[in-house]
Amino acid sequence: MKPTLGPKTGGATRAARFGQRALRVLLLANDRSDERALHAAMASEILIRDVVVARDPDELLATLTSPDVDIVYISLAAEVEDTVDMITAIKTAPGTATVPAVVMSPSGDPTTTHRLYQQGANTVLRKSENPADYVAAVRASFHFWTNVAIVPPRVA
């Protein structure tokens, strides 16, 4: 995906973490609708260098060795245990420990949600059946993590 510049967003928070460089997004999704929603949500937000899609946990783990992942989205269409393991891997890897990890869940199961937050998920989004609402939720979370939230600097 070529970098695309959308409306001017950001400010001091984004500049402090990301500067003006293009962002790299990592998505673990074995559901193409999640991939489409993520691309639609980010199409006009900010400068994005690329969206890397991993289809299974092994691909995600291989991608985590890259030092320039800025935000990770995980679709809970994957197995719950795999998702919990992925959050653990992201949050224990030195290069990605402070990278925001967003989980997209088809249900609001409190037990699963609790486990995800315990392992370090930064946000758990409920997947809406309505595609427009789903895209809006992903867009809002992406905007929050890249323009509003103050996140610690990445540890190399």
Number of C-alpha atoms within 10 A of each C-alpha: 9 10 15 15 14 13 9 10 13 19 11 12 16 20 13 15 18 16 13 12 11 17 19 17 20 20 22 26 22 19 13 10 11 24 20 12 20 22 17 16 21 21 16 15 20 22 21 20 16 17 21 17 18 19 15 14 20 12 12 22 16 10 16 19 14 10 13 16 21 20 20 25 24 27 23 25 15 17 13 15 13 14 22 22 15 22 24 17 19 24 19 14 15 15 18 24 19 20 21 24 24 24 26 21 20 14 13 12 10 9 8 17 19 12 14 24 15 13 18 20 25 17 17 22 19 18 21 16 9 8 14 12 13 20 21 16 20 24 20 15 18 23 19 14 21 24 20 16 13 14 15 12 11 16 12 10
